[in-house]
Amino acid sequence: MTATRFDVAIFGGGMAGHTLARQLRRSLPGLSLAVFDKSTDNPYKVGESMVELASNYLLRKLGLSTYLYEHQLPKGGLRFFFDAPGRDAPLEAMSEIGSEALPFHPSFQLDRSRIDPDLAELNARDGVLVRRGATVRDLRVGADGAPHRFRVVEADRETRVEARWIVDASGRGRVLARTLKLHEPEPEVAHAAAWGRYERVTDVDDLQPASFQARVRYTSRRLSTLHFAYPGYWIWFIPLRGGITSVGVVCERSAFRPELRTSDGLLAFVRRHRAAASLVSEAKPIDHACFPNLAYRTKRFFDGAARWGTTGEAAVFTDPLYSPGGDFIALENDFVTDLIQRDHAGEADGDLAARATLYDAFMHFRTEATMALYRSQYSVLGSYELCKLKWDFDVGSYYNLWVDAYMRDRHLDPAWLESQLALRPSVLRTLENFRRLFAKVEAELRASDAYHRANLGEYNNGRDCLHFVAEIGTERADAMVFTRNGEIFNRVRADAARVLGRGPVDDVALPRFMGRRPIL
């Protein structure tokens, strides 16, 4: 049996693992790197829809702009459609939240069956050892400075490997999580999903009448991630290069039906919705998969003293709504890369361990805050008025707080991280206060049989809540960030009062939203 040693060994050859390998190669060209991927083919995968934070990572940290524009699709943002109670409204009659142009900050729709092997090829060309069909076994995590040791089993050989750092990017296989018993179930966000890729899905931009296209100034809706939103579930359409479309359903776990476990059953479910059915009348299935249980957590993301990290679905998974998976990869890869850079530069073990603990605490906070966006909130999705409230709060806060900070690399500043962790109780309380506000509005709309009242004939430019979008990623004082937060929160509060038929409400100071009293 041959034996070899690497500075960094990465388990998993999907997007998380190969983006990390590329980032490390660009940051520390002299490192010996290996990626061990048990897969031997290039299947379609979920995780196709990138949002602005993840896209900034791909462009700015990995230098993939030319590749993305030549080989993948630009994304037209998120787009939501709302139906009549009988699920029988034609698409052009549905109320819509969308946009009339490509996003100010770029984002992309990724064909994972292409970008994953393309990244593998780029990494191999840059000197990364890429092994496919390679299964990691007998992992022994090193202690007290000892290297990590494991076996790599391939069809024609077996190799003993030692590595100073190991990073788990093995997705739901979670090699390291299983070894160290890091996995934790998610107790409250109980959602499921089924999906597949299809040929011959109707191009939404070909639909008539012309007035339907004119209301978005003939901007391509097809490039958007389309959401057909219903109480407790939503249906996605994501375009991929080559005429392929990803179609999926995400629902509360209690609503997951056995039929969704098959390709024919998924298609039959989609066809029971008139508007979505109009897009799949000629659809031909390519593949199918499902997860009856989506969300989970981890006890730890990184350990600087033991020199290991996790990234992507090997760490946590929250929910597909808003496509946060790529954002988590960006943050986790940045943190792992920074730790390895510091270790390579000779940083003291104690300092490295302390920084890893800080990064770990922030990722736990980020997980909690993201889960809070989904907890007990799928019931609001089917109402245009309710979903618009949630959209304005969620998307406005995402840009102002998360995207802006990432574009300025504030997440790599220990002082900023400490300030964020100090705000953790207030942030989580604010998220809970708005969840209760949305629940209050929903209850009153349902009590008056008004839940669907605005689901037909309305259009909202979803970027209306982002009047400050040009500021994002520029140098802004913290006071300006808090001012924008106050504007977002007060707008949503005022719109909630309007939906409930109340008169105008006065703006309140930002701390009011973080308190324990009702905000409306």
C-alpha positions as CSV (number, residue, x, y, z in Angstrom):
1,M,0.0,0.0,0.0
2,T,1.4,3.4,-1.0
3,A,1.5,6.3,1.5
4,T,1.5,10.0,0.9
5,R,1.1,13.3,2.9
6,F,-0.6,16.6,2.1
7,D,-0.9,20.0,3.8
8,V,-4.7,19.9,3.2
9,A,-7.0,17.0,2.3
10,I,-10.6,17.8,1.3
11,F,-13.2,15.1,1.4
12,G,-15.8,15.7,-1.3
13,G,-15.6,16.9,-4.9
14,G,-18.7,18.9,-5.2
15,M,-18.9,22.7,-5.4
16,A,-18.0,23.2,-1.7
17,G,-14.9,21.1,-1.9
18,H,-13.6,22.4,-5.3
19,T,-14.3,26.0,-4.6
20,L,-12.3,25.7,-1.4
21,A,-9.5,23.9,-3.3
22,R,-9.4,26.7,-5.8
23,Q,-9.4,29.4,-3.1
24,L,-6.6,27.7,-1.2
25,R,-4.5,27.3,-4.4
26,R,-5.0,31.0,-5.2
27,S,-4.2,32.1,-1.7
28,L,-1.3,29.7,-0.9
29,P,0.1,28.4,-4.2
30,G,2.8,26.3,-2.4
31,L,0.4,24.1,-0.4
32,S,0.1,20.5,-1.3
33,L,-3.7,19.9,-1.8
34,A,-5.8,16.8,-2.5
35,V,-9.5,16.4,-3.2
36,F,-10.9,12.9,-2.6
37,D,-14.3,12.4,-4.3
38,K,-16.1,9.1,-4.0
39,S,-18.3,10.0,-7.1
40,T,-17.3,8.8,-10.6
41,D,-20.0,10.6,-12.6
42,N,-21.3,14.1,-13.1
43,P,-25.0,14.1,-12.0
44,Y,-27.3,17.0,-11.9
45,K,-27.5,18.3,-8.3
46,V,-29.6,20.8,-6.4
47,G,-27.9,24.0,-5.2
48,E,-28.2,25.5,-8.7
49,S,-29.5,29.0,-7.7
50,M,-26.9,31.4,-6.4
51,V,-27.7,34.6,-4.7
52,E,-25.7,37.7,-4.4
53,L,-23.3,36.9,-1.5
54,A,-22.3,33.5,-3.0
55,S,-22.0,35.0,-6.4
56,N,-19.7,37.7,-5.0
57,Y,-17.5,34.9,-3.6
58,L,-17.4,33.1,-7.0
59,L,-16.5,36.4,-8.8
60,R,-14.2,38.1,-6.3
61,K,-12.5,35.3,-4.4
62,L,-12.3,32.7,-7.1
63,G,-11.9,34.8,-10.3
64,L,-14.7,32.9,-12.2
65,S,-16.4,35.8,-13.9
66,T,-15.5,34.9,-17.5
67,Y,-16.3,31.2,-16.8
68,L,-19.7,32.0,-15.3
69,Y,-20.8,34.3,-18.1
70,E,-19.6,32.0,-20.8
71,H,-20.7,28.6,-19.4
72,Q,-23.6,29.3,-17.0
73,L,-26.6,31.5,-16.9
74,P,-27.0,34.9,-15.3
75,K,-29.8,35.0,-12.8
76,G,-32.8,37.4,-13.0
77,G,-33.3,37.4,-9.3
78,L,-36.1,35.7,-7.4
79,R,-39.7,35.9,-8.7
80,F,-42.9,34.8,-6.9
81,F,-46.3,34.1,-8.3
82,F,-49.6,33.8,-6.3
83,D,-52.6,31.8,-7.1
84,A,-56.4,31.7,-6.6
85,P,-57.6,29.3,-3.8
86,G,-58.5,26.6,-6.4
87,R,-55.0,26.7,-7.9
88,D,-56.6,27.5,-11.2
89,A,-55.4,31.0,-12.2
90,P,-53.7,31.5,-15.5
91,L,-50.1,32.7,-15.1
92,E,-50.7,36.1,-16.6
93,A,-53.5,36.8,-14.0
94,M,-51.4,35.9,-11.0
95,S,-50.1,38.6,-8.7
96,E,-46.3,38.8,-9.0
97,I,-43.3,39.9,-7.0
98,G,-40.3,40.2,-9.4
99,S,-38.1,42.7,-11.1
100,E,-37.8,44.6,-14.4
101,A,-34.1,44.1,-14.9
102,L,-31.2,41.9,-13.9
103,P,-30.1,42.4,-10.3
104,F,-27.8,45.3,-9.5
105,H,-25.3,42.9,-8.0
106,P,-24.8,39.8,-10.3
107,S,-26.0,36.3,-9.5
108,F,-26.1,33.0,-11.5
109,Q,-28.0,29.8,-12.2
110,L,-25.5,27.0,-12.1
111,D,-25.7,23.7,-13.9
112,R,-24.0,21.6,-11.2
113,S,-23.4,18.7,-13.6
114,R,-21.1,21.1,-15.5
115,I,-19.6,23.5,-12.9
116,D,-18.5,20.7,-10.5
117,P,-16.4,18.8,-13.0
118,D,-15.2,22.1,-14.6
119,L,-13.9,23.2,-11.2
120,A,-12.2,19.8,-10.8
121,E,-10.5,20.2,-14.1
122,L,-9.3,23.7,-13.2
123,N,-8.0,22.6,-9.9
124,A,-6.2,19.6,-11.4
125,R,-4.6,21.9,-14.0
126,D,-3.4,24.1,-11.1
127,G,-1.7,21.3,-9.4
128,V,-4.3,20.0,-7.0
129,L,-4.4,16.2,-6.7
130,V,-8.0,15.3,-7.7
131,R,-9.0,11.7,-7.1
132,R,-12.4,10.5,-8.3
133,G,-13.9,7.2,-7.2
134,A,-12.0,7.6,-4.0
135,T,-13.6,6.6,-0.7
136,V,-12.2,7.8,2.6
137,R,-12.1,5.2,5.3
138,D,-10.8,4.7,8.8
139,L,-10.4,8.4,9.5
140,R,-8.3,9.1,12.6
141,V,-8.4,12.7,13.7
142,G,-4.9,13.8,14.9
143,A,-4.5,15.1,18.4
144,D,-1.8,17.3,20.0
145,G,-0.3,18.2,16.7
146,A,-0.3,14.8,15.2
147,P,-1.4,14.5,11.5
148,H,-4.7,13.2,10.5
149,R,-4.6,9.7,9.0
150,F,-7.0,7.8,6.8
151,R,-7.2,5.3,3.9
152,V,-8.3,6.2,0.4
153,V,-9.8,3.2,-1.4
154,E,-10.1,3.2,-5.2
155,A,-10.9,0.6,-7.7
156,D,-7.3,-0.3,-8.4
157,R,-5.4,0.9,-5.4
158,E,-5.5,1.7,-1.7
159,T,-3.5,4.6,-0.2
160,R,-2.6,5.6,3.3
161,V,-2.8,9.4,3.6
162,E,-1.6,11.8,6.3
163,A,-2.7,15.5,6.3
164,R,-2.0,18.5,8.5
165,W,-5.5,19.8,7.8
166,I,-8.6,18.0,6.8
167,V,-11.8,19.7,5.5
168,D,-15.1,17.9,5.2
169,A,-17.0,18.9,2.0
170,S,-18.6,15.5,1.5
171,G,-22.2,16.8,1.6
172,R,-24.8,14.7,3.4
173,G,-22.2,11.9,3.6
174,R,-20.7,14.0,6.4
175,V,-17.5,12.0,6.8
176,L,-16.0,14.0,9.6
177,A,-19.4,14.7,11.3
178,R,-20.0,10.9,11.6
179,T,-16.5,10.3,12.9
180,L,-16.7,13.1,15.5
181,K,-20.5,12.8,16.1
182,L,-21.0,16.4,15.1
183,H,-24.5,16.0,13.6
184,E,-27.5,17.6,15.3
185,P,-31.1,17.4,14.1
186,E,-33.0,20.6,13.5
187,P,-36.0,20.5,15.9
188,E,-38.2,23.2,14.5
189,V,-37.7,23.7,10.7
190,A,-39.4,20.6,9.4
191,H,-39.5,20.8,5.6
192,A,-39.1,18.3,2.8
193,A,-38.3,18.6,-0.9
194,A,-38.6,16.6,-4.2
195,W,-37.1,17.7,-7.5
196,G,-35.9,16.7,-10.9
197,R,-34.4,18.0,-14.2
198,Y,-36.6,18.2,-17.3
199,E,-36.2,18.9,-21.0
200,R,-38.9,20.6,-23.1
201,V,-40.2,22.9,-20.3
202,T,-42.1,25.8,-21.8
203,D,-40.1,29.0,-21.9
204,V,-42.1,31.5,-19.7
205,D,-40.9,34.3,-21.9
206,D,-42.8,32.8,-24.9
207,L,-46.2,33.0,-23.1
208,Q,-48.8,35.5,-24.3
209,P,-50.5,38.0,-24.0
210,A,-47.9,40.6,-24.7
211,S,-49.2,42.7,-21.7
212,F,-47.8,40.0,-19.4
213,Q,-44.3,40.6,-20.8
214,A,-44.7,44.3,-21.1
215,R,-45.4,44.7,-17.3
216,V,-41.7,43.7,-16.7
217,R,-40.5,45.7,-19.7
218,Y,-39.7,42.4,-21.5
219,T,-37.1,41.4,-19.0
220,S,-36.5,37.7,-19.1
221,R,-38.6,36.0,-16.4
222,R,-37.0,32.6,-17.4
223,L,-33.7,33.7,-16.0
224,S,-35.3,34.2,-12.6
225,T,-35.8,31.4,-10.0
226,L,-39.6,31.1,-10.3
227,H,-41.5,30.4,-7.1
228,F,-45.2,29.4,-7.3
229,A,-46.2,30.1,-3.7
230,Y,-48.9,28.3,-1.8
231,P,-49.8,28.0,1.9
232,G,-47.2,25.6,3.3
233,Y,-45.3,24.9,0.1
234,W,-43.8,26.3,-3.1
235,I,-42.8,25.1,-6.5
236,W,-39.6,26.1,-8.1
237,F,-38.4,26.5,-11.8
238,I,-34.7,27.1,-12.3
239,P,-33.3,27.4,-15.9
240,L,-30.0,25.7,-16.8
241,R,-27.8,25.9,-19.8
242,G,-28.7,23.7,-22.8
243,G,-32.5,23.9,-22.4
244,I,-32.7,22.0,-19.1
245,T,-35.0,23.2,-16.3
246,S,-34.8,22.2,-12.6
247,V,-38.3,21.8,-11.2
248,G,-39.0,21.1,-7.5
249,V,-41.4,21.3,-4.6
250,V,-40.5,22.3,-1.0
251,C,-43.2,21.8,1.6
252,E,-43.8,21.4,5.3
253,R,-42.9,17.8,6.2
254,S,-46.4,17.0,7.3
255,A,-47.6,17.8,3.7
256,F,-45.0,15.6,2.0
257,R,-46.9,13.1,-0.2
258,P,-45.6,9.6,-1.2
259,E,-46.2,10.5,-4.8
260,L,-43.4,13.0,-4.6
261,R,-40.9,10.2,-4.3
262,T,-41.2,9.4,-8.0
263,S,-40.6,11.5,-11.1
264,D,-44.1,10.8,-12.4
265,G,-45.7,11.7,-9.1
266,L,-43.8,15.0,-8.9
267,L,-44.9,15.9,-12.4
268,A,-48.5,15.0,-11.6
269,F,-48.4,17.2,-8.5
270,V,-47.0,20.1,-10.4
271,R,-49.7,19.6,-13.1
272,R,-52.5,20.1,-10.5
273,H,-51.6,23.8,-10.5
274,R,-52.8,25.5,-13.7
275,A,-50.0,28.0,-14.1
276,A,-47.2,25.6,-13.3
277,A,-48.9,23.0,-15.5
278,S,-48.7,25.3,-18.5
279,L,-44.9,25.2,-18.3
280,V,-44.6,21.4,-18.0
281,S,-47.2,20.2,-20.5
282,E,-44.5,18.7,-22.8
283,A,-41.8,18.1,-20.1
284,K,-39.6,15.1,-20.4
285,P,-37.9,14.0,-17.1
286,I,-34.1,13.4,-16.9
287,D,-33.7,12.6,-13.2
288,H,-35.4,12.7,-9.8
289,A,-34.6,12.9,-6.1
290,C,-36.1,13.8,-2.8
291,F,-35.2,14.6,0.8
292,P,-38.1,13.9,3.2
293,N,-36.1,15.7,5.9
294,L,-34.1,18.8,4.8
295,A,-32.7,20.7,7.8
296,Y,-30.0,19.8,10.3
297,R,-27.2,21.4,12.3
298,T,-23.7,20.7,13.5
299,K,-22.1,20.9,16.9
300,R,-19.0,22.5,15.5
301,F,-17.9,24.0,12.2
302,F,-14.1,24.5,12.7
303,D,-11.4,23.5,15.2
304,G,-8.2,25.5,15.0
305,A,-6.4,23.4,17.6
306,A,-7.2,20.1,15.9
307,R,-6.8,21.7,12.4
308,W,-10.1,20.6,10.8
309,G,-13.1,22.3,9.2
310,T,-16.4,21.6,7.5
311,T,-18.1,23.4,4.6
312,G,-21.3,23.2,2.7
313,E,-23.8,20.4,3.5
314,A,-21.2,18.5,5.4
315,A,-21.8,21.2,8.1
316,V,-25.4,22.3,8.1
317,F,-28.5,22.7,5.8
318,T,-31.2,25.2,6.5
319,D,-33.8,25.5,3.7
320,P,-33.9,26.1,-0.1
321,L,-36.1,29.2,0.1
322,Y,-33.8,32.2,-0.8
323,S,-31.0,29.7,-1.8
324,P,-28.7,30.3,1.2
325,G,-26.6,27.2,0.7
326,G,-24.0,29.0,-1.5
327,D,-23.7,31.8,1.0
328,F,-22.8,29.3,3.7
329,I,-20.2,27.8,1.5
330,A,-18.7,31.2,0.9
331,L,-18.4,32.1,4.6
332,E,-17.2,28.6,5.6
333,N,-14.6,28.5,2.9
334,D,-13.4,32.0,3.8
335,F,-13.0,31.0,7.4
336,V,-11.2,27.7,6.6
337,T,-8.9,29.4,4.2
338,D,-8.0,32.1,6.7
339,L,-7.3,29.6,9.4
340,I,-5.0,27.6,7.1
341,Q,-3.2,30.7,6.0
342,R,-2.6,31.7,9.6
343,D,-1.3,28.2,10.5
344,H,0.9,28.2,7.4
345,A,2.4,31.6,8.5
346,G,3.2,30.2,11.9
347,E,0.5,31.7,14.1
348,A,0.6,30.4,17.6
349,D,-1.7,27.5,18.3
350,G,-3.6,29.3,21.0
351,D,-4.3,32.3,18.8
352,L,-5.4,30.0,16.0
353,A,-7.7,28.1,18.3
354,A,-9.3,31.3,19.6
355,R,-9.9,32.6,16.1
356,A,-11.5,29.3,15.0
357,T,-13.7,29.4,18.1
358,L,-14.8,33.0,17.1
359,Y,-15.5,31.9,13.5
360,D,-17.4,28.9,14.8
361,A,-19.6,31.0,17.1
362,F,-20.5,33.3,14.2
363,M,-21.5,30.4,12.0
364,H,-23.8,29.1,14.7
365,F,-25.3,32.5,15.0
366,R,-25.7,32.7,11.2
367,T,-27.4,29.3,11.3
368,E,-29.8,30.4,14.0
369,A,-30.7,33.6,12.2
370,T,-31.3,31.8,8.9
371,M,-33.4,29.1,10.6
372,A,-35.5,31.9,12.1
373,L,-36.5,33.0,8.6
374,Y,-38.3,29.7,8.0
375,R,-39.5,28.6,11.4
376,S,-43.4,28.4,11.3
377,Q,-43.4,30.8,8.3
378,Y,-44.3,28.7,5.3
379,S,-48.0,29.3,6.0
380,V,-47.6,32.9,4.9
381,L,-46.2,32.1,1.5
382,G,-49.5,31.7,-0.3
383,S,-50.8,35.2,0.2
384,Y,-49.4,38.0,-2.0
385,E,-49.9,40.6,0.8
386,L,-48.3,38.4,3.5
387,C,-45.4,37.2,1.3
388,K,-44.7,40.8,0.2
389,L,-44.3,41.8,3.9
390,K,-41.9,38.9,4.4
391,W,-40.1,39.6,1.2
392,D,-39.4,43.2,2.1
393,F,-38.2,42.3,5.6
394,D,-36.1,39.3,4.5
395,V,-34.6,40.7,1.3
396,G,-34.0,44.2,2.6
397,S,-32.2,42.8,5.7
398,Y,-30.2,40.3,3.7
399,Y,-28.7,43.0,1.5
400,N,-28.2,45.6,4.3
401,L,-26.7,43.2,6.8
402,W,-25.3,40.1,5.2
403,V,-24.4,41.0,1.6
404,D,-22.9,44.3,2.5
405,A,-20.7,42.9,5.3
406,Y,-19.5,40.0,3.1
407,M,-18.5,42.3,0.2
408,R,-16.4,44.3,2.6
409,D,-14.9,41.2,4.3
410,R,-16.1,42.3,7.7
411,H,-16.6,38.7,8.6
412,L,-12.8,38.3,8.8
413,D,-12.5,41.1,11.3
414,P,-12.5,39.8,14.9
415,A,-13.8,43.1,16.3
416,W,-16.8,43.1,13.9
417,L,-17.5,39.5,14.7
418,E,-17.5,40.2,18.4
419,S,-19.9,43.1,17.9
420,Q,-22.2,40.8,15.9
421,L,-22.2,38.1,18.6
422,A,-23.0,40.8,21.2
423,L,-26.1,41.7,19.1
424,R,-27.1,38.0,18.8
425,P,-29.9,38.1,21.4
426,S,-31.3,41.4,19.9
427,V,-31.2,40.1,16.4
428,L,-32.9,36.8,17.2
429,R,-35.6,38.7,19.2
430,T,-36.1,41.0,16.2
431,L,-36.6,38.0,13.9
432,E,-39.1,36.5,16.4
433,N,-41.0,39.8,16.7
434,F,-41.4,39.9,12.9
435,R,-42.5,36.3,12.8
436,R,-45.2,37.1,15.3
437,L,-46.2,40.1,13.3
438,F,-46.6,38.0,10.1
439,A,-48.6,35.4,12.1
440,K,-50.8,38.1,13.5
441,V,-51.6,39.5,10.0
442,E,-52.1,36.0,8.7
443,A,-54.6,35.2,11.5
444,E,-56.6,38.3,10.8
445,L,-56.7,37.8,7.0
446,R,-57.8,34.2,7.4
447,A,-60.5,35.2,10.0
448,S,-62.0,37.6,7.5
449,D,-61.5,35.1,4.5
450,A,-59.1,37.6,2.9
451,Y,-55.9,35.5,2.7
452,H,-56.1,35.3,-1.1
453,R,-57.8,38.6,-1.8
454,A,-54.8,40.3,-3.6
455,N,-53.5,37.1,-5.3
456,L,-54.7,38.2,-8.7
457,G,-53.9,41.3,-10.8
458,E,-51.1,42.8,-8.6
459,Y,-47.5,43.4,-9.6
460,N,-44.6,44.6,-7.3
461,N,-41.1,45.4,-8.4
462,G,-39.3,43.4,-5.7
463,R,-36.4,45.8,-5.7
464,D,-38.6,48.6,-4.3
465,C,-37.4,47.6,-0.8
466,L,-33.7,48.0,-2.0
467,H,-33.5,51.8,-2.7
468,F,-30.1,51.6,-1.1
469,V,-28.7,48.9,-3.3
470,A,-26.0,51.0,-4.8
471,E,-24.5,51.5,-1.3
472,I,-24.0,47.8,-0.8
473,G,-20.4,46.8,-0.7
474,T,-19.2,50.4,-0.3
475,E,-17.7,51.9,2.8
476,R,-20.6,52.7,5.1
477,A,-20.5,53.8,8.7
478,D,-22.3,51.5,11.1
479,A,-24.7,54.3,11.8
480,M,-25.9,54.2,8.2
481,V,-26.4,50.4,8.4
482,F,-28.6,50.9,11.4
483,T,-30.5,53.7,9.7
484,R,-31.3,51.4,6.8
485,N,-32.4,48.7,9.2
486,G,-34.8,51.1,10.8
487,E,-36.2,52.1,7.4
488,I,-36.7,48.5,6.4
489,F,-38.4,47.6,9.7
490,N,-40.7,50.7,9.8
491,R,-41.7,50.1,6.2
492,V,-42.8,46.5,6.9
493,R,-44.6,47.6,10.1
494,A,-46.5,50.4,8.2
495,D,-47.4,48.0,5.4
496,A,-48.6,45.4,7.9
497,A,-50.9,48.1,9.4
498,R,-52.2,48.9,6.0
499,V,-53.0,45.3,5.2
500,L,-54.9,45.1,8.4
501,G,-56.9,48.2,7.4
502,R,-55.5,50.4,10.1
503,G,-54.5,54.0,9.6
504,P,-50.9,55.3,9.1
505,V,-48.5,54.4,12.0
506,D,-45.6,56.6,13.1
507,D,-42.1,55.3,12.7
508,V,-40.5,54.0,15.9
509,A,-36.8,53.8,16.9
510,L,-34.8,50.7,16.0
511,P,-34.6,49.4,19.7
512,R,-38.4,49.0,19.7
513,F,-38.1,46.2,17.2
514,M,-35.7,44.4,19.4
515,G,-37.8,44.7,22.5
516,R,-40.3,42.3,24.1
517,R,-43.5,44.3,23.3
518,P,-45.5,43.7,20.2
519,I,-44.3,45.9,17.3
520,L,-47.8,46.6,16.0
